Amino acid sequence: MPVLTRLVPSPLFAEIRPGALDALGGILADQRLSASGRIAVAISNGSGAAMRERLEPALPGADWYNVDDGSLDSAVRFAEEMRGKHYDAVVGLGGGKIIDAAKYAAARVGLPVVAVATNLAHDGICSPVSTLDNDAGRGSYGVPGPIGIIVDLDVIRQAPQRFVAAGIGDVVSNISACADWELSHAVTGEPVDGLAVAMARSAGENLLRHPGNTQDQDLLTALAEALVLSGIAMNIAGSTRPSSGACHEISHALDVLYPKRSAQHGEQVGLGAAFASFLRGEHELTGLIVERLASHGLPVTAAQIGFTEAEFTEAVHYAPNTRPGRFTILEHLDLSPSAIRDAYADYVQAVNS
């Protein structure tokens, strides 16, 4: 009988522990990524300066690049600045915008990228996608996933708690995304990758039921590990499907329709996941999601992130346009604006009861 196997694309290493940042040079050498220390480090113009001052003496072979923002133009500019300089690897040191820009730039110049996260706001630290602002608003670009992940829990603990909470919202939304994928399989016959679902949903369930708060090292470790698992699940699936369903469509719609008013990505997708679960009739799950989001100070109604009922209704109605070809509960129900408004009113009543 033949032995069948599959290769699972994943990072070469994931260092998640207190003090990991100060060991950056040693980690890269130990993993045979850069024994010479010739690396390009992308940092922000803001908090990145303090990180550079802290790490520069231990990384004498590194060149440091200030990346203006999370835009496509900044990522392309970073790539052009690196071209021809013979680095061993690119290091994205910062939040999601810097890491996404570093992933995109590294892909353009053919270098591996290491994600060094200073907050855990969303699953971009390990995903094969760069989300970058462009002239049309915001786009998602397929890129190779990071070859390594470094998360210093001491640094994460100093990040604004809103960012940590947002990461929890992003991971919990996996549960809704996987349900949407399975719905698509039942209705349209779309293939589902069971291994990708197992990883993504397990990550979401772990955070949904974790009793800790955002200051607990155990919760921070679980969140970092869950974000890595979410990224690997997307690598396995070859798309964002295991982590992006109606929850993300709603968030993208809010970004498109109200670009200057949108909240944190994880805040929006957490709310989207709760509402999508309600639309699927999973009222017990909706209650669990709402309870967990609220316990971390995350929004569970549109009003809590500054949107009216009418604005949220418009976003939900527009949401399927953000991911053409993706089938979720929104495409399945194909609700009119008035039906969405009524469903949302019922959801709010259930949340407040």
Buried (B, 14 or more C-beta within 10 A) or exposed (E): EEEEEEEEBBBEBBBBBBEBBBBBBEBBBEBEBBEEBBBBBBBBEEBBEEBBEEBEEBBEEBEBBBBBBBBBBBBBBBBEBBEEEEBBBBBBBBBBBBBBBBBBBBBBBEBBBBBBBBBBBBBBBBBBBBBBBEEEEBEBBEBBBBBBBBBBBBBBBEBEEBBBBBBBBBBBBBBBBBBBBBBBBEEEEBEBBEBBBBBBBBBBBBBBEBEBBBEBBEBBBBBBBBBBBBBBBBBBBEBBBBBBBBBBBBBBBBBBBBEEEBBBBBBBBBBBBBBBBBBBEBEEBBBBBBEBBBEBBBBBBBEBBEBEBEBBBBBBBBBBEBBEEBBBBBBBBEBEEEEBBEBBEEBBEBBEE
